[in-house]
Amino acid sequence: MNPADEKVRQLVGPILEKGGYYFVAVEEDQLAGWVLVGSSQDPFTERNITMSLKLE
């Protein structure tokens, strides 16, 4: 596992554990893109924030 993979797991894991989910787009049996939707807590204000991460 390379360091980038571990960083992704650290960022995405908690979002999925708190009910986050993916929307996946497929065209002709090929991955066309995805969006991760979830919430997290701002470490400075301790307020909940909604997040979305997108790959095109």
Biotite code that builds the C-alpha atoms (Angstrom):
import biotite.structure as struc

atoms = struc.array([
    struc.Atom([0.000, 0.000, 0.000], chain_id="A", res_id=1, res_name="MET", atom_name="CA", element="C"),
    struc.Atom([1.385, 3.409, -0.873], chain_id="A", res_id=2, res_name="ASN", atom_name="CA", element="C"),
    struc.Atom([1.052, 6.462, 1.415], chain_id="A", res_id=3, res_name="PRO", atom_name="CA", element="C"),
    struc.Atom([-1.609, 8.052, -0.800], chain_id="A", res_id=4, res_name="ALA", atom_name="CA", element="C"),
    struc.Atom([-3.860, 4.988, -0.400], chain_id="A", res_id=5, res_name="ASP", atom_name="CA", element="C"),
    struc.Atom([-3.565, 5.215, 3.373], chain_id="A", res_id=6, res_name="GLU", atom_name="CA", element="C"),
    struc.Atom([-4.422, 8.927, 3.347], chain_id="A", res_id=7, res_name="LYS", atom_name="CA", element="C"),
    struc.Atom([-7.546, 8.214, 1.281], chain_id="A", res_id=8, res_name="VAL", atom_name="CA", element="C"),
    struc.Atom([-8.618, 5.555, 3.786], chain_id="A", res_id=9, res_name="ARG", atom_name="CA", element="C"),
    struc.Atom([-8.101, 8.011, 6.654], chain_id="A", res_id=10, res_name="GLN", atom_name="CA", element="C"),
    struc.Atom([-10.243, 10.651, 4.938], chain_id="A", res_id=11, res_name="LEU", atom_name="CA", element="C"),
    struc.Atom([-12.997, 8.447, 3.512], chain_id="A", res_id=12, res_name="VAL", atom_name="CA", element="C"),
    struc.Atom([-13.312, 5.801, 6.246], chain_id="A", res_id=13, res_name="GLY", atom_name="CA", element="C"),
    struc.Atom([-14.880, 8.033, 8.913], chain_id="A", res_id=14, res_name="PRO", atom_name="CA", element="C"),
    struc.Atom([-17.348, 9.499, 6.403], chain_id="A", res_id=15, res_name="ILE", atom_name="CA", element="C"),
    struc.Atom([-18.555, 6.024, 5.401], chain_id="A", res_id=16, res_name="LEU", atom_name="CA", element="C"),
    struc.Atom([-18.730, 4.915, 9.051], chain_id="A", res_id=17, res_name="GLU", atom_name="CA", element="C"),
    struc.Atom([-21.063, 7.854, 9.773], chain_id="A", res_id=18, res_name="LYS", atom_name="CA", element="C"),
    struc.Atom([-23.492, 6.940, 6.984], chain_id="A", res_id=19, res_name="GLY", atom_name="CA", element="C"),
    struc.Atom([-21.772, 8.463, 3.964], chain_id="A", res_id=20, res_name="GLY", atom_name="CA", element="C"),
    struc.Atom([-22.433, 6.872, 0.602], chain_id="A", res_id=21, res_name="TYR", atom_name="CA", element="C"),
    struc.Atom([-21.324, 6.874, -3.021], chain_id="A", res_id=22, res_name="TYR", atom_name="CA", element="C"),
    struc.Atom([-23.193, 7.756, -6.198], chain_id="A", res_id=23, res_name="PHE", atom_name="CA", element="C"),
    struc.Atom([-21.528, 5.984, -9.112], chain_id="A", res_id=24, res_name="VAL", atom_name="CA", element="C"),
    struc.Atom([-21.976, 6.772, -12.811], chain_id="A", res_id=25, res_name="ALA", atom_name="CA", element="C"),
    struc.Atom([-21.447, 3.961, -15.308], chain_id="A", res_id=26, res_name="VAL", atom_name="CA", element="C"),
    struc.Atom([-21.507, 4.304, -19.088], chain_id="A", res_id=27, res_name="GLU", atom_name="CA", element="C"),
    struc.Atom([-21.207, 1.247, -21.324], chain_id="A", res_id=28, res_name="GLU", atom_name="CA", element="C"),
    struc.Atom([-19.933, -0.888, -18.415], chain_id="A", res_id=29, res_name="ASP", atom_name="CA", element="C"),
    struc.Atom([-17.182, 1.656, -17.650], chain_id="A", res_id=30, res_name="GLN", atom_name="CA", element="C"),
    struc.Atom([-16.849, 3.805, -14.549], chain_id="A", res_id=31, res_name="LEU", atom_name="CA", element="C"),
    struc.Atom([-17.667, 7.343, -15.683], chain_id="A", res_id=32, res_name="ALA", atom_name="CA", element="C"),
    struc.Atom([-17.366, 9.054, -12.298], chain_id="A", res_id=33, res_name="GLY", atom_name="CA", element="C"),
    struc.Atom([-18.371, 9.000, -8.676], chain_id="A", res_id=34, res_name="TRP", atom_name="CA", element="C"),
    struc.Atom([-19.394, 11.266, -5.822], chain_id="A", res_id=35, res_name="VAL", atom_name="CA", element="C"),
    struc.Atom([-18.947, 10.539, -2.116], chain_id="A", res_id=36, res_name="LEU", atom_name="CA", element="C"),
    struc.Atom([-21.580, 12.284, 0.015], chain_id="A", res_id=37, res_name="VAL", atom_name="CA", element="C"),
    struc.Atom([-21.417, 12.516, 3.772], chain_id="A", res_id=38, res_name="GLY", atom_name="CA", element="C"),
    struc.Atom([-20.960, 14.722, 6.770], chain_id="A", res_id=39, res_name="SER", atom_name="CA", element="C"),
    struc.Atom([-18.057, 15.474, 9.026], chain_id="A", res_id=40, res_name="SER", atom_name="CA", element="C"),
    struc.Atom([-17.264, 17.814, 11.869], chain_id="A", res_id=41, res_name="GLN", atom_name="CA", element="C"),
    struc.Atom([-15.230, 20.976, 11.425], chain_id="A", res_id=42, res_name="ASP", atom_name="CA", element="C"),
    struc.Atom([-12.316, 20.540, 13.849], chain_id="A", res_id=43, res_name="PRO", atom_name="CA", element="C"),
    struc.Atom([-12.179, 24.274, 14.617], chain_id="A", res_id=44, res_name="PHE", atom_name="CA", element="C"),
    struc.Atom([-15.863, 25.085, 15.187], chain_id="A", res_id=45, res_name="THR", atom_name="CA", element="C"),
    struc.Atom([-17.084, 21.540, 16.009], chain_id="A", res_id=46, res_name="GLU", atom_name="CA", element="C"),
    struc.Atom([-20.030, 22.185, 13.674], chain_id="A", res_id=47, res_name="ARG", atom_name="CA", element="C"),
    struc.Atom([-21.288, 19.440, 11.374], chain_id="A", res_id=48, res_name="ASN", atom_name="CA", element="C"),
    struc.Atom([-20.560, 20.084, 7.715], chain_id="A", res_id=49, res_name="ILE", atom_name="CA", element="C"),
    struc.Atom([-21.802, 18.317, 4.598], chain_id="A", res_id=50, res_name="THR", atom_name="CA", element="C"),
    struc.Atom([-19.147, 17.160, 2.183], chain_id="A", res_id=51, res_name="MET", atom_name="CA", element="C"),
    struc.Atom([-19.027, 15.811, -1.330], chain_id="A", res_id=52, res_name="SER", atom_name="CA", element="C"),
    struc.Atom([-15.952, 14.508, -3.119], chain_id="A", res_id=53, res_name="LEU", atom_name="CA", element="C"),
    struc.Atom([-16.131, 14.069, -6.875], chain_id="A", res_id=54, res_name="LYS", atom_name="CA", element="C"),
    struc.Atom([-14.044, 12.264, -9.464], chain_id="A", res_id=55, res_name="LEU", atom_name="CA", element="C"),
    struc.Atom([-14.626, 12.901, -13.146], chain_id="A", res_id=56, res_name="GLU", atom_name="CA", element="C"),
])
